Amino acid sequence: MNVLSCSINTLKGLYDISGVEVGQHFYWQIGGFQVHAQVLITSWVVIAILLGSATLVVRNPQTIPTDGQNFFEYVLEFIRDVSKTQIGEEYGSWVPFIGTMFLFIFVSNWSGALLPWKIIQLPHGELAAPRMI
């Protein structure tokens, strides 16, 4: 019974870390622009995940594909099929654009659900996030 309570406490801790709080935002001033820092950080993490996984998997292509190479070939075939059915026979030049958009949006959505974004500490208080009146 002690193991069960320990695992429940661990899951509760992970749930608390990954929760989203409405109303707290973190902005940076870059040049004359106000940038939503959490969105910028999330975008760069997603780009790093996509580039890192693609680099690791396809840096040494094999005639008989490995598991990761097989997965990426499946994803490419899926994107080609969707492009062909939606665009028609001139789909070839659109595959890189549609694939990039699909993968970025797909990984971004899952990163919001799976990655613990509460690790990034937001400043608290009225002076930490001034409001425009």
N, C-alpha and C positions, 0 to 999 in steps of 0.2 A: 504494500500500500504506500510505503514511503517513496518508492520509485515513481509511482503515478503522480503523487503530489509534486514531486520535484520536476517532472516533465511538464505538468500543467503550469507551474510557476515559470518555467523556461519559456513556454509558448506565450504566456501572458506578457512576459518581458519583451519578447519579439513583437507582439502585437502593439504594445505601448510605443516601441521605437518607430514602427512603420506607420503610425497613424498620421492623418492629415488634420491640421488645425485650420479652421477657416478664420480669416481676418489677419493673420500674421504674414507679412511679406517682407522680403529683404531686397533692397535696391542698392545699386552702385551708381555712382556718377562717373561716367567715362566720357571725357571731353565735355561737350555740352548736352550729352544725352543721359537720360535716366534709364538704366537697364535693370530688368528683373533678374536678380542674381540667381535665384533658384532655377529659373528656366534656363539660363545660360550654363549653369553647372550641369544640369540634367542633360542638356543637349551635348555638351562635350563628353560626358560619361557615356552616353549612347554612341556617339561617334567613335570613342575609344573601344567600346565593346565590339562594334561592327568591324572596325579596321583590324583590331587585334585578333578576333576570331577568324576573319578571312585570311589574314596573313599567316596565322598558324596552320590553317587547314590546307591552303593551296600553294604554299611555298615550295613543296616538293610533290608535284602531281605524279600519280602512278597510273599505269595502264589499267590495272585492277584497282579501283578506287578504295581508299581507306574509309572508315566510318564517317569522318568529318567531311571528306571530299564528296562522298556519296550524298550526304545531307545537303551540301551546297549545290550539287548538281540537281537534286530534287527540287530545291527552292527555285533555281534558275528555270527548270522545266515548267514549274507551276506558273511563274511570272510570264514566261513565253506563251503558255497556253491561254492565260487570261488576256494577255495583250492581243493575241491572234483572234480570239473570239469577240473581243470588244472593238478592235480597230479594223481588222480585216487583213488582207494579204500584205499590206504595206506596214506591218507591225514592227519589223526588224529594227528600225532606227529609234523606236520608242521604248524598247526593252530596257536600256540602261536607266532612262529617266523614271519609268514606272517602277522598276526594281528598286532604285534608290529611295524613292518616295515610300513605297510599300514597306521596305525593311526599316527605314527610319521611324515611320509612324508605328509600326508593329512593335519594335523594340522599345520605343518611348512609352507606349501604353503599358507594356509589361513591366517596365522599370518603375513606373509609378505604383504598381501593385506589389512588386517583389522587393525592391531595394529599400533599405531603412533610411529614409531621408531625414528623420529626426536627429541623426548624428550631426548634421549641420546645425550648429546652434545659432538661433536668431537672437539679435539684441532685443531686450525688453524695455518697456517704459515709454513714456510719451516722447522723450527726446530721441529715442532710438529709431522711431518710425514716425516722423512728423507728417501731419496730414495737411493737404491743401485746403484752404478755406475759401 
